[in-house]
Amino acid sequence: MGLKGKLVVSMEVKCGGHLFHDLYQTKPHHVSNISPNKVTGFNLDEGGIGEVGSVTTWKYKEDENVKIAKCVIEAIDDEKKSSTWKVIGGDLLEVYNAFIVNISCDQHWITWTLEYEKRTEDTSEPISFLRFYIYLTKDIEAHHVEK
């Protein structure tokens, strides 16, 4: 079998993790201003910003290719400063049957967890997408440290 997988990266950041949580819950449309080389667009399709059940579309660059991910916010935990986004459309679902992204912000640590189900055993793990989040985290950190 081996079709389901999970990739996790935890990174220490110089700014507080609460800034990441606040950004994704109240100002996700600012991510494209902070990291225009990684995120090229954000659209709120249904619901409200930072609300469970809201549907958003993200335009992003992965390995210099412009891609789209349509997501629904599945969970938000303000106490633990985490949120979970389920991909419901876009490029990732051309390769994977299911894809979930979780961000958890703990003091000076940001943890990205990618849970996925590959279409076939030959489908590669989403290492380049995990790399995308590493560089995005560095851009957001630099933005907050400069201020």
N, CA, C and O atoms as a GROMACS GRO file, in nm:
protein
  588
    1MET      N    1   0.085  -0.118   0.000
    1MET     CA    2   0.000   0.000   0.000
    1MET      C    3   0.089   0.124   0.000
    1MET      O    4   0.143   0.160  -0.105
    2GLY      N    5   0.107   0.190   0.112
    2GLY     CA    6   0.196   0.304   0.119
    2GLY      C    7   0.151   0.425   0.040
    2GLY      O    8   0.234   0.503  -0.007
    3LEU      N    9   0.020   0.442   0.024
    3LEU     CA   10  -0.027   0.556  -0.055
    3LEU      C   11  -0.047   0.681   0.030
    3LEU      O   12  -0.048   0.792  -0.023
    4LYS      N   13  -0.063   0.665   0.160
    4LYS     CA   14  -0.081   0.781   0.247
    4LYS      C   15   0.054   0.821   0.305
    4LYS      O   16   0.138   0.736   0.335
    5GLY      N   17   0.072   0.951   0.321
    5GLY     CA   18   0.198   0.999   0.375
    5GLY      C   19   0.182   1.127   0.453
    5GLY      O   20   0.079   1.194   0.447
    6LYS      N   21   0.287   1.159   0.526
    6LYS     CA   22   0.290   1.282   0.605
    6LYS      C   23   0.432   1.335   0.603
    6LYS      O   24   0.526   1.262   0.632
    7LEU      N   25   0.447   1.462   0.569
    7LEU     CA   26   0.576   1.530   0.576
    7LEU      C   27   0.563   1.644   0.676
    7LEU      O   28   0.462   1.716   0.677
    8VAL      N   29   0.664   1.660   0.760
    8VAL     CA   30   0.661   1.763   0.863
    8VAL      C   31   0.793   1.838   0.863
    8VAL      O   32   0.900   1.778   0.855
    9VAL      N   33   0.784   1.970   0.871
    9VAL     CA   34   0.904   2.050   0.891
    9VAL      C   35   0.874   2.150   1.004
    9VAL      O   36   0.771   2.216   1.004
   10SER      N   37   0.968   2.158   1.099
   10SER     CA   38   0.959   2.256   1.207
   10SER      C   39   1.079   2.348   1.195
   10SER      O   40   1.193   2.304   1.179
   11MET      N   41   1.051   2.477   1.203
   11MET     CA   42   1.157   2.575   1.187
   11MET      C   43   1.151   2.676   1.301
   11MET      O   44   1.044   2.726   1.336
   12GLU      N   45   1.265   2.705   1.356
   12GLU     CA   46   1.273   2.810   1.456
   12GLU      C   47   1.275   2.944   1.383
   12GLU      O   48   1.346   2.961   1.284
   13VAL      N   49   1.196   3.040   1.432
   13VAL     CA   50   1.192   3.173   1.372
   13VAL      C   51   1.227   3.278   1.477
   13VAL      O   52   1.204   3.258   1.597
   14LYS      N   53   1.282   3.388   1.430
   14LYS     CA   54   1.322   3.495   1.521
   14LYS      C   55   1.205   3.577   1.572
   14LYS      O   56   1.211   3.634   1.681
   15CYS      N   57   1.098   3.583   1.494
   15CYS     CA   58   0.978   3.654   1.536
   15CYS      C   59   0.885   3.554   1.605
   15CYS      O   60   0.903   3.434   1.590
   16GLY      N   61   0.788   3.602   1.676
   16GLY     CA   62   0.695   3.514   1.746
   16GLY      C   63   0.604   3.440   1.651
   16GLY      O   64   0.562   3.492   1.548
   17GLY      N   65   0.574   3.317   1.687
   17GLY     CA   66   0.483   3.236   1.607
   17GLY      C   67   0.343   3.296   1.598
   17GLY      O   68   0.271   3.271   1.502
   18HIS      N   69   0.306   3.375   1.699
   18HIS     CA   70   0.174   3.438   1.697
   18HIS      C   71   0.157   3.529   1.576
   18HIS      O   72   0.045   3.549   1.529
   19LEU      N   73   0.267   3.584   1.523
   19LEU     CA   74   0.259   3.669   1.405
   19LEU      C   75   0.219   3.588   1.281
   19LEU      O   76   0.146   3.638   1.195
   20PHE      N   77   0.267   3.465   1.272
   20PHE     CA   78   0.229   3.377   1.161
   20PHE      C   79   0.081   3.341   1.172
   20PHE      O   80   0.007   3.345   1.074
   21HIS      N   81   0.040   3.305   1.292
   21HIS     CA   82  -0.101   3.267   1.314
   21HIS      C   83  -0.192   3.385   1.280
   21HIS      O   84  -0.294   3.368   1.212
   22ASP      N   85  -0.156   3.502   1.327
   22ASP     CA   86  -0.237   3.621   1.299
   22ASP      C   87  -0.243   3.650   1.150
   22ASP      O   88  -0.348   3.685   1.097
   23LEU      N   89  -0.131   3.635   1.081
   23LEU     CA   90  -0.126   3.660   0.937
   23LEU      C   91  -0.223   3.568   0.863
   23LEU      O   92  -0.301   3.615   0.780
   24TYR      N   93  -0.220   3.440   0.893
   24TYR     CA   94  -0.306   3.345   0.821
   24TYR      C   95  -0.452   3.352   0.864
   24TYR      O   96  -0.540   3.311   0.788
   25GLN      N   97  -0.480   3.404   0.984
   25GLN     CA   98  -0.618   3.412   1.030
   25GLN      C   99  -0.686   3.544   0.997
   25GLN      O  100  -0.807   3.548   0.976
   26THR      N  101  -0.610   3.652   0.993
   26THR     CA  102  -0.673   3.784   0.974
   26THR      C  103  -0.629   3.857   0.848
   26THR      O  104  -0.699   3.947   0.801
   27LYS      N  105  -0.513   3.819   0.792
   27LYS     CA  106  -0.462   3.891   0.675
   27LYS      C  107  -0.396   3.798   0.573
   27LYS      O  108  -0.285   3.826   0.528
   28PRO      N  109  -0.461   3.687   0.536
   28PRO     CA  110  -0.395   3.596   0.442
   28PRO      C  111  -0.367   3.660   0.307
   28PRO      O  112  -0.276   3.618   0.236
   29HIS      N  113  -0.445   3.761   0.272
   29HIS     CA  114  -0.424   3.831   0.145
   29HIS      C  115  -0.292   3.909   0.144
   29HIS      O  116  -0.246   3.950   0.037
   30HIS      N  117  -0.231   3.929   0.260
   30HIS     CA  118  -0.103   4.000   0.268
   30HIS      C  119   0.016   3.908   0.237
   30HIS      O  120   0.126   3.956   0.211
   31VAL      N  121  -0.006   3.778   0.239
   31VAL     CA  122   0.104   3.684   0.215
   31VAL      C  123   0.167   3.710   0.078
   31VAL      O  124   0.289   3.701   0.063
   32SER      N  125   0.086   3.742  -0.022
   32SER     CA  126   0.141   3.768  -0.156
   32SER      C  127   0.224   3.896  -0.160
   32SER      O  128   0.313   3.908  -0.244
   33ASN      N  129   0.197   3.990  -0.071
   33ASN     CA  130   0.281   4.111  -0.062
   33ASN      C  131   0.413   4.081   0.007
   33ASN      O  132   0.516   4.139  -0.027
   34ILE      N  133   0.409   3.992   0.104
   34ILE     CA  134   0.528   3.956   0.182
   34ILE      C  135   0.620   3.865   0.102
   34ILE      O  136   0.742   3.878   0.110
   35SER      N  137   0.562   3.774   0.026
   35SER     CA  138   0.642   3.676  -0.049
   35SER      C  139   0.591   3.665  -0.193
   35SER      O  140   0.538   3.561  -0.232
   36PRO      N  141   0.608   3.772  -0.273
   36PRO     CA  142   0.554   3.770  -0.409
   36PRO      C  143   0.619   3.669  -0.502
   36PRO      O  144   0.562   3.633  -0.605
   37ASN      N  145   0.738   3.622  -0.467
   37ASN     CA  146   0.802   3.520  -0.549
   37ASN      C  147   0.747   3.380  -0.523
   37ASN      O  148   0.772   3.287  -0.600
   38LYS      N  149   0.672   3.365  -0.413
   38LYS     CA  150   0.614   3.236  -0.378
   38LYS      C  151   0.462   3.236  -0.392
   38LYS      O  152   0.404   3.142  -0.447
   39VAL      N  153   0.397   3.341  -0.343
   39VAL     CA  154   0.250   3.349  -0.347
   39VAL      C  155   0.213   3.465  -0.438
   39VAL      O  156   0.249   3.580  -0.411
   40THR      N  157   0.140   3.435  -0.544
   40THR     CA  158   0.109   3.539  -0.642
   40THR      C  159  -0.036   3.586  -0.635
   40THR      O  160  -0.073   3.681  -0.704
   41GLY      N  161  -0.118   3.522  -0.552
   41GLY     CA  162  -0.256   3.567  -0.542
   41GLY      C  163  -0.333   3.493  -0.435
   41GLY      O  164  -0.300   3.380  -0.398
   42PHE      N  165  -0.436   3.559  -0.385
   42PHE     CA  166  -0.525   3.503  -0.284
   42PHE      C  167  -0.664   3.554  -0.312
   42PHE      O  168  -0.682   3.673  -0.341
   43ASN      N  169  -0.763   3.466  -0.305
   43ASN     CA  170  -0.902   3.508  -0.324
   43ASN      C  171  -0.990   3.436  -0.222
   43ASN      O  172  -0.979   3.315  -0.205
   44LEU      N  173  -1.076   3.512  -0.156
   44LEU     CA  174  -1.175   3.455  -0.066
   44LEU      C  175  -1.297   3.422  -0.150
   44LEU      O  176  -1.364   3.513  -0.199
   45ASP      N  177  -1.328   3.293  -0.167
   45ASP     CA  178  -1.438   3.251  -0.253
   45ASP      C  179  -1.571   3.240  -0.179
   45ASP      O  180  -1.676   3.275  -0.232
   46GLU      N  181  -1.566   3.192  -0.056
   46GLU     CA  182  -1.687   3.175   0.026
   46GLU      C  183  -1.652   3.197   0.172
   46GLU      O  184  -1.540   3.168   0.215
   47GLY      N  185  -1.748   3.250   0.248
   47GLY     CA  186  -1.728   3.268   0.391
   47GLY      C  187  -1.650   3.393   0.423
   47GLY      O  188  -1.642   3.485   0.342
   48GLY      N  189  -1.593   3.395   0.542
   48GLY     CA  190  -1.516   3.510   0.589
   48GLY      C  191  -1.372   3.472   0.614
   48GLY      O  192  -1.340   3.356   0.635
   49ILE      N  193  -1.287   3.571   0.613
   49ILE     CA  194  -1.145   3.547   0.638
   49ILE      C  195  -1.128   3.493   0.779
   49ILE      O  196  -1.182   3.547   0.875
   50GLY      N  197  -1.052   3.384   0.788
   50GLY     CA  198  -1.022   3.325   0.918
   50GLY      C  199  -1.137   3.251   0.981
   50GLY      O  200  -1.138   3.234   1.103
   51GLU      N  201  -1.234   3.206   0.903
   51GLU     CA  202  -1.349   3.133   0.957
   51GLU      C  203  -1.346   2.989   0.908
   51GLU      O  204  -1.319   2.962   0.790
   52VAL      N  205  -1.373   2.895   0.999
   52VAL     CA  206  -1.384   2.755   0.959
   52VAL      C  207  -1.495   2.743   0.855
   52VAL      O  208  -1.602   2.801   0.871
   53GLY      N  209  -1.468   2.668   0.751
   53GLY     CA  210  -1.563   2.649   0.642
   53GLY      C  211  -1.544   2.745   0.526
   53GLY      O  212  -1.603   2.726   0.420
   54SER      N  213  -1.461   2.847   0.545
   54SER     CA  214  -1.434   2.942   0.436
   54SER      C  215  -1.355   2.873   0.325
   54SER      O  216  -1.272   2.785   0.351
   55VAL      N  217  -1.381   2.915   0.203
   55VAL     CA  218  -1.312   2.859   0.086
   55VAL      C  219  -1.227   2.970   0.025
   55VAL      O  220  -1.273   3.081   0.001
   56THR      N  221  -1.102   2.936   0.000
   56THR     CA  222  -1.007   3.032  -0.057
   56THR      C  223  -0.935   2.969  -0.176
   56THR      O  224  -0.925   2.847  -0.186
   57THR      N  225  -0.885   3.053  -0.263
   57THR     CA  226  -0.801   3.007  -0.374
   57THR      C  227  -0.667   3.079  -0.363
   57THR      O  228  -0.661   3.202  -0.357
   58TRP      N  229  -0.562   3.000  -0.362
   58TRP     CA  230  -0.426   3.052  -0.356
   58TRP      C  231  -0.358   3.028  -0.490
   58TRP      O  232  -0.369   2.919  -0.547
   59LYS      N  233  -0.288   3.128  -0.541
   59LYS     CA  234  -0.201   3.112  -0.657
   59LYS      C  235  -0.059   3.118  -0.602
   59LYS      O  236  -0.024   3.209  -0.527
   60TYR      N  237   0.022   3.022  -0.641
   60TYR     CA  238   0.157   3.013  -0.586
   60TYR      C  239   0.254   2.959  -0.692
   60TYR      O  240   0.213   2.904  -0.794
   61LYS      N  241   0.382   2.977  -0.662
   61LYS     CA  242   0.487   2.924  -0.750
   61LYS      C  243   0.559   2.813  -0.676
   61LYS      O  244   0.610   2.830  -0.566
   62GLU      N  245   0.561   2.698  -0.741
   62GLU     CA  246   0.636   2.584  -0.690
   62GLU      C  247   0.734   2.544  -0.798
   62GLU      O  248   0.694   2.508  -0.908
   63ASP      N  249   0.862   2.551  -0.767
   63ASP     CA  250   0.966   2.524  -0.866
   63ASP      C  251   0.947   2.609  -0.991
   63ASP      O  252   0.962   2.561  -1.104
   64GLU      N  253   0.914   2.737  -0.970
   64GLU     CA  254   0.896   2.836  -1.077
   64GLU      C  255   0.772   2.813  -1.165
   64GLU      O  256   0.754   2.884  -1.264
   65ASN      N  257   0.689   2.717  -1.131
   65ASN     CA  258   0.564   2.693  -1.204
   65ASN      C  259   0.448   2.753  -1.126
   65ASN      O  260   0.435   2.729  -1.006
   66VAL      N  261   0.363   2.831  -1.193
   66VAL     CA  262   0.247   2.890  -1.128
   66VAL      C  263   0.140   2.783  -1.113
   66VAL      O  264   0.104   2.714  -1.209
   67LYS      N  265   0.089   2.770  -0.991
   67LYS     CA  266  -0.011   2.669  -0.960
   67LYS      C  267  -0.125   2.730  -0.879
   67LYS      O  268  -0.115   2.843  -0.830
   68ILE      N  269  -0.233   2.654  -0.866
   68ILE     CA  270  -0.351   2.699  -0.792
   68ILE      C  271  -0.390   2.592  -0.691
   68ILE      O  272  -0.383   2.473  -0.719
   69ALA      N  273  -0.430   2.637  -0.573
   69ALA     CA  274  -0.484   2.546  -0.472
   69ALA      C  275  -0.611   2.609  -0.416
   69ALA      O  276  -0.607   2.719  -0.359
   70LYS      N  277  -0.722   2.541  -0.432
   70LYS     CA  278  -0.849   2.584  -0.372
   70LYS      C  279  -0.863   2.507  -0.243
   70LYS      O  280  -0.854   2.384  -0.242
   71CYS      N  281  -0.884   2.579  -0.132
   71CYS     CA  282  -0.882   2.518   0.001
   71CYS      C  283  -1.004   2.557   0.083
   71CYS      O  284  -1.063   2.663   0.062
   72VAL      N  285  -1.039   2.470   0.176
   72VAL     CA  286  -1.140   2.502   0.276
   72VAL      C  287  -1.070   2.495   0.412
   72VAL      O  288  -0.992   2.404   0.438
   73ILE      N  289  -1.099   2.592   0.497
   73ILE     CA  290  -1.042   2.591   0.632
   73ILE      C  291  -1.120   2.488   0.713
   73ILE      O  292  -1.240   2.506   0.738
   74GLU      N  293  -1.052   2.383   0.755
   74GLU     CA  294  -1.117   2.276   0.830
   74GLU      C  295  -1.117   2.301   0.979
   74GLU      O  296  -1.213   2.266   1.048
   75ALA      N  297  -1.011   2.362   1.030
   75ALA     CA  298  -1.001   2.382   1.175
   75ALA      C  299  -0.912   2.501   1.206
   75ALA      O  300  -0.814   2.528   1.136
   76ILE      N  301  -0.946   2.570   1.313
   76ILE     CA  302  -0.864   2.678   1.367
   76ILE      C  303  -0.862   2.661   1.518
   76ILE      O  304  -0.967   2.645   1.580
   77ASP      N  305  -0.744   2.664   1.575
   77ASP     CA  306  -0.730   2.656   1.720
   77ASP      C  307  -0.647   2.777   1.763
   77ASP      O  308  -0.524   2.776   1.755
   78ASP      N  309  -0.717   2.882   1.809
   78ASP     CA  310  -0.647   3.005   1.847
   78ASP      C  311  -0.558   2.983   1.970
   78ASP      O  312  -0.454   3.048   1.982
   79GLU      N  313  -0.598   2.894   2.059
   79GLU     CA  314  -0.517   2.868   2.178
   79GLU      C  315  -0.384   2.803   2.141
   79GLU      O  316  -0.279   2.841   2.191
   80LYS      N  317  -0.390   2.703   2.051
   80LYS     CA  318  -0.269   2.635   2.006
   80LYS      C  319  -0.204   2.704   1.887
   80LYS      O  320  -0.098   2.663   1.840
   81LYS      N  321  -0.268   2.808   1.837
   81LYS     CA  322  -0.221   2.885   1.723
   81LYS      C  323  -0.193   2.793   1.604
   81LYS      O  324  -0.083   2.789   1.549
   82SER      N  325  -0.297   2.719   1.565
   82SER     CA  326  -0.284   2.630   1.451
   82SER      C  327  -0.407   2.640   1.362
   82SER      O  328  -0.515   2.680   1.407
   83SER      N  329  -0.389   2.605   1.237
   83SER     CA  330  -0.501   2.599   1.144
   83SER      C  331  -0.476   2.488   1.043
   83SER      O  332  -0.362   2.454   1.012
   84THR      N  333  -0.586   2.432   0.994
   84THR     CA  334  -0.580   2.321   0.901
   84THR      C  335  -0.660   2.356   0.777
   84THR      O  336  -0.776   2.399   0.785
   85TRP      N  337  -0.598   2.339   0.662
   85TRP     CA  338  -0.657   2.370   0.533
   85TRP      C  339  -0.664   2.244   0.448
   85TRP      O  340  -0.562   2.178   0.429
   86LYS      N  341  -0.781   2.210   0.398
   86LYS     CA  342  -0.797   2.094   0.311
   86LYS      C  343  -0.805   2.142   0.167
   86LYS      O  344  -0.886   2.229   0.135
   87VAL      N  345  -0.722   2.085   0.081
   87VAL     CA  346  -0.724   2.122  -0.060
   87VAL      C  347  -0.844   2.052  -0.125
   87VAL      O  348  -0.859   1.930  -0.115
   88ILE      N  349  -0.929   2.132  -0.191
   88ILE     CA  350  -1.049   2.077  -0.255
   88ILE      C  351  -1.048   2.096  -0.407
   88ILE      O  352  -1.140   2.052  -0.476
   89GLY      N  353  -0.945   2.160  -0.458
   89GLY     CA  354  -0.933   2.179  -0.602
   89GLY      C  355  -0.796   2.232  -0.638
   89GLY      O  356  -0.723   2.281  -0.552
   90GLY      N  357  -0.762   2.224  -0.765
   90GLY     CA  358  -0.635   2.279  -0.812
   90GLY      C  359  -0.533   2.173  -0.849
   90GLY      O  360  -0.565   2.055  -0.861
   91ASP      N  361  -0.410   2.218  -0.867
   91ASP     CA  362  -0.302   2.136  -0.920
   91ASP      C  363  -0.266   2.016  -0.832
   91ASP      O  364  -0.236   1.909  -0.884
   92LEU      N  365  -0.269   2.033  -0.700
   92LEU     CA  366  -0.231   1.922  -0.612
   92LEU      C  367  -0.322   1.801  -0.629
   92LEU      O  368  -0.278   1.687  -0.619
   93LEU      N  369  -0.451   1.826  -0.655
   93LEU     CA  370  -0.545   1.715  -0.668
   93LEU      C  371  -0.538   1.648  -0.804
   93LEU      O  372  -0.609   1.550  -0.829
   94GLU      N  373  -0.452   1.698  -0.893
   94GLU     CA  374  -0.424   1.626  -1.017
   94GLU      C  375  -0.326   1.512  -0.991
   94GLU      O  376  -0.317   1.418  -1.070
   95VAL      N  377  -0.252   1.523  -0.880
   95VAL     CA  378  -0.149   1.425  -0.847
   95VAL      C  379  -0.187   1.342  -0.724
   95VAL      O  380  -0.151   1.224  -0.715
   96TYR      N  381  -0.259   1.402  -0.632
   96TYR     CA  382  -0.294   1.337  -0.506
   96TYR      C  383  -0.446   1.325  -0.493
   96TYR      O  384  -0.520   1.412  -0.540
   97ASN      N  385  -0.492   1.218  -0.428
   97ASN     CA  386  -0.635   1.201  -0.401
   97ASN      C  387  -0.683   1.294  -0.292
   97ASN      O  388  -0.797   1.340  -0.293
   98ALA      N  389  -0.596   1.321  -0.196
   98ALA     CA  390  -0.630   1.408  -0.084
   98ALA      C  391  -0.504   1.481  -0.040
   98ALA      O  392  -0.393   1.429  -0.051
   99PHE      N  393  -0.524   1.605   0.009
   99PHE     CA  394  -0.410   1.685   0.053
   99PHE      C  395  -0.456   1.781   0.161
   99PHE      O  396  -0.552   1.856   0.142
  100ILE      N  397  -0.388   1.779   0.276
  100ILE     CA  398  -0.421   1.866   0.389
  100ILE      C  399  -0.293   1.934   0.436
  100ILE      O  400  -0.188   1.872   0.445
  101VAL      N  401  -0.303   2.064   0.464
  101VAL     CA  402  -0.190   2.143   0.513
  101VAL      C  403  -0.227   2.197   0.651
  101VAL      O  404  -0.334   2.256   0.669
  102ASN      N  405  -0.138   2.176   0.747
  102ASN     CA  406  -0.158   2.230   0.882
  102ASN      C  407  -0.038   2.316   0.916
  102ASN      O  408   0.076   2.279   0.891
  103ILE      N  409  -0.066   2.433   0.974
  103ILE     CA  410   0.040   2.517   1.028
  103ILE      C  411   0.015   2.532   1.178
  103ILE      O  412  -0.096   2.561   1.222
  104SER      N  413   0.121   2.511   1.254
  104SER     CA  414   0.116   2.524   1.398
  104SER      C  415   0.226   2.620   1.440
  104SER      O  416   0.341   2.605   1.399
  105CYS      N  417   0.191   2.717   1.522
  105CYS     CA  418   0.285   2.822   1.561
  105CYS      C  419   0.302   2.821   1.713
  105CYS      O  420   0.210   2.856   1.786
  106ASP      N  421   0.418   2.779   1.758
  106ASP     CA  422   0.443   2.766   1.901
  106ASP      C  423   0.562   2.853   1.940
  106ASP      O  424   0.677   2.819   1.911
  107GLN      N  425   0.535   2.963   2.003
  107GLN     CA  426   0.636   3.061   2.044
  107GLN      C  427   0.727   3.097   1.928
  107GLN      O  428   0.690   3.180   1.845
  108HIS      N  429   0.844   3.037   1.919
  108HIS     CA  430   0.938   3.069   1.811
  108HIS      C  431   0.958   2.952   1.716
  108HIS      O  432   1.062   2.942   1.651
  109TRP      N  433   0.858   2.865   1.707
  109TRP     CA  434   0.864   2.750   1.617
  109TRP      C  435   0.743   2.748   1.527
  109TRP      O  436   0.630   2.765   1.573
  110ILE      N  437   0.766   2.728   1.398
  110ILE     CA  438   0.659   2.712   1.300
  110ILE      C  439   0.670   2.569   1.247
  110ILE      O  440   0.777   2.525   1.204
  111THR      N  441   0.559   2.497   1.253
  111THR     CA  442   0.557   2.359   1.204
  111THR      C  443   0.453   2.347   1.095
  111THR      O  444   0.335   2.378   1.115
  112TRP      N  445   0.498   2.302   0.979
  112TRP     CA  446   0.410   2.273   0.866
  112TRP      C  447   0.397   2.122   0.856
  112TRP      O  448   0.497   2.050   0.855
  113THR      N  449   0.274   2.073   0.847
  113THR     CA  450   0.248   1.931   0.829
  113THR      C  451   0.166   1.912   0.702
  113THR      O  452   0.058   1.970   0.688
  114LEU      N  453   0.217   1.833   0.611
  114LEU     CA  454   0.147   1.800   0.488
  114LEU      C  455   0.102   1.656   0.496
  114LEU      O  456   0.185   1.565   0.509
  115GLU      N  457  -0.028   1.632   0.489
  115GLU     CA  458  -0.082   1.497   0.487
  115GLU      C  459  -0.142   1.475   0.349
  115GLU      O  460  -0.214   1.561   0.298
  116TYR      N  461  -0.114   1.361   0.289
  116TYR     CA  462  -0.155   1.340   0.151
  116TYR      C  463  -0.181   1.193   0.124
  116TYR      O  464  -0.135   1.104   0.196
  117GLU      N  465  -0.256   1.170   0.020
  117GLU     CA  466  -0.278   1.035  -0.031
  117GLU      C  467  -0.243   1.036  -0.178
  117GLU      O  468  -0.306   1.105  -0.258
  118LYS      N  469  -0.141   0.957  -0.214
  118LYS     CA  470  -0.095   0.951  -0.352
  118LYS      C  471  -0.196   0.872  -0.437
  118LYS      O  472  -0.262   0.781  -0.388
  119ARG      N  473  -0.205   0.910  -0.564
  119ARG     CA  474  -0.294   0.838  -0.656
  119ARG      C  475  -0.242   0.698  -0.687
  119ARG      O  476  -0.319   0.603  -0.698
  120THR      N  477  -0.111   0.687  -0.700
  120THR     CA  478  -0.048   0.557  -0.727
  120THR      C  479   0.078   0.546  -0.642
  120THR      O  480   0.126   0.646  -0.588
  121GLU      N  481   0.130   0.426  -0.631
  121GLU     CA  482   0.254   0.408  -0.555
  121GLU      C  483   0.372   0.476  -0.623
  121GLU      O  484   0.472   0.508  -0.557
  122ASP      N  485   0.362   0.500  -0.752
  122ASP     CA  486   0.469   0.567  -0.826
  122ASP      C  487   0.470   0.719  -0.809
  122ASP      O  488   0.566   0.785  -0.846
  123THR      N  489   0.362   0.774  -0.754
  123THR     CA  490   0.355   0.919  -0.732
  123THR      C  491   0.460   0.957  -0.628
  123THR      O  492   0.471   0.893  -0.524
  124SER      N  493   0.535   1.061  -0.657
  124SER     CA  494   0.640   1.102  -0.563
  124SER      C  495   0.582   1.179  -0.445
  124SER      O  496   0.472   1.233  -0.452
  125GLU      N  497   0.658   1.182  -0.338
  125GLU     CA  498   0.618   1.259  -0.221
  125GLU      C  499   0.632   1.408  -0.255
  125GLU      O  500   0.716   1.446  -0.337
  126PRO      N  501   0.550   1.493  -0.192
  126PRO     CA  502   0.550   1.636  -0.225
  126PRO      C  503   0.664   1.715  -0.160
  126PRO      O  504   0.641   1.812  -0.088
  127ILE      N  505   0.786   1.672  -0.187
  127ILE     CA  506   0.904   1.736  -0.129
  127ILE      C  507   0.917   1.882  -0.177
  127ILE      O  508   0.950   1.970  -0.098
  128SER      N  509   0.890   1.907  -0.305
  128SER     CA  510   0.904   2.044  -0.355
  128SER      C  511   0.798   2.135  -0.292
  128SER      O  512   0.824   2.254  -0.274
  129PHE      N  513   0.682   2.082  -0.259
  129PHE     CA  514   0.579   2.162  -0.194
  129PHE      C  515   0.620   2.192  -0.049
  129PHE      O  516   0.594   2.300   0.001
  130LEU      N  517   0.684   2.096   0.016
  130LEU     CA  518   0.736   2.120   0.151
  130LEU      C  519   0.846   2.227   0.145
  130LEU      O  520   0.854   2.314   0.232
  131ARG      N  521   0.930   2.220   0.043
  131ARG     CA  522   1.035   2.322   0.023
  131ARG      C  523   0.972   2.460   0.004
  131ARG      O  524   1.025   2.560   0.053
  132PHE      N  525   0.859   2.465  -0.068
  132PHE     CA  526   0.786   2.590  -0.086
  132PHE      C  527   0.755   2.653   0.050
  132PHE      O  528   0.775   2.773   0.069
  133TYR      N  529   0.706   2.572   0.144
  133TYR     CA  530   0.671   2.625   0.277
  133TYR      C  531   0.794   2.667   0.356
  133TYR      O  532   0.786   2.761   0.436
  134ILE      N  533   0.905   2.601   0.336
  134ILE     CA  534   1.029   2.642   0.404
  134ILE      C  535   1.068   2.782   0.360
  134ILE      O  536   1.098   2.868   0.443
  135TYR      N  537   1.069   2.806   0.229
  135TYR     CA  538   1.108   2.938   0.178
  135TYR      C  539   1.003   3.044   0.211
  135TYR      O  540   1.038   3.159   0.238
  136LEU      N  541   0.877   3.006   0.210
  136LEU     CA  542   0.772   3.100   0.248
  136LEU      C  543   0.788   3.142   0.394
  136LEU      O  544   0.772   3.259   0.428
  137THR      N  545   0.819   3.047   0.480
  137THR     CA  546   0.842   3.077   0.622
  137THR      C  547   0.957   3.175   0.638
  137THR      O  548   0.950   3.268   0.718
  138LYS      N  549   1.063   3.154   0.564
  138LYS     CA  550   1.179   3.244   0.571
  138LYS      C  551   1.141   3.385   0.526
  138LYS      O  552   1.185   3.483   0.585
  139ASP      N  553   1.060   3.396   0.421
  139ASP     CA  554   1.015   3.528   0.374
  139ASP      C  555   0.929   3.598   0.478
  139ASP      O  556   0.946   3.718   0.503
  140ILE      N  557   0.838   3.525   0.539
  140ILE     CA  558   0.749   3.585   0.640
  140ILE      C  559   0.830   3.625   0.763
  140ILE      O  560   0.808   3.732   0.820
  141GLU      N  561   0.923   3.541   0.803
  141GLU     CA  562   1.011   3.574   0.916
  141GLU      C  563   1.089   3.702   0.887
  141GLU      O  564   1.092   3.793   0.970
  142ALA      N  565   1.151   3.709   0.770
  142ALA     CA  566   1.230   3.828   0.734
  142ALA      C  567   1.143   3.953   0.735
  142ALA      O  568   1.188   4.059   0.779
  143HIS      N  569   1.022   3.942   0.687
  143HIS     CA  570   0.930   4.056   0.686
  143HIS      C  571   0.903   4.106   0.827
  143HIS      O  572   0.904   4.226   0.852
  144HIS      N  573   0.879   4.014   0.920
  144HIS     CA  574   0.847   4.054   1.058
  144HIS      C  575   0.970   4.099   1.136
  144HIS      O  576   0.959   4.185   1.224
  145VAL      N  577   1.086   4.043   1.107
  145VAL     CA  578   1.207   4.081   1.176
  145VAL      C  579   1.252   4.220   1.132
  145VAL      O  580   1.305   4.296   1.213
  146GLU      N  581   1.229   4.255   1.004
  146GLU     CA  582   1.268   4.387   0.953
  146GLU      C  583   1.188   4.498   1.018
  146GLU      O  584   1.236   4.611   1.028
  147LYS      N  585   1.066   4.469   1.062
  147LYS     CA  586   0.980   4.574   1.118
  147LYS      C  587   1.020   4.612   1.256
  147LYS      O  588   0.957   4.699   1.316
   0.00000   0.00000   0.00000
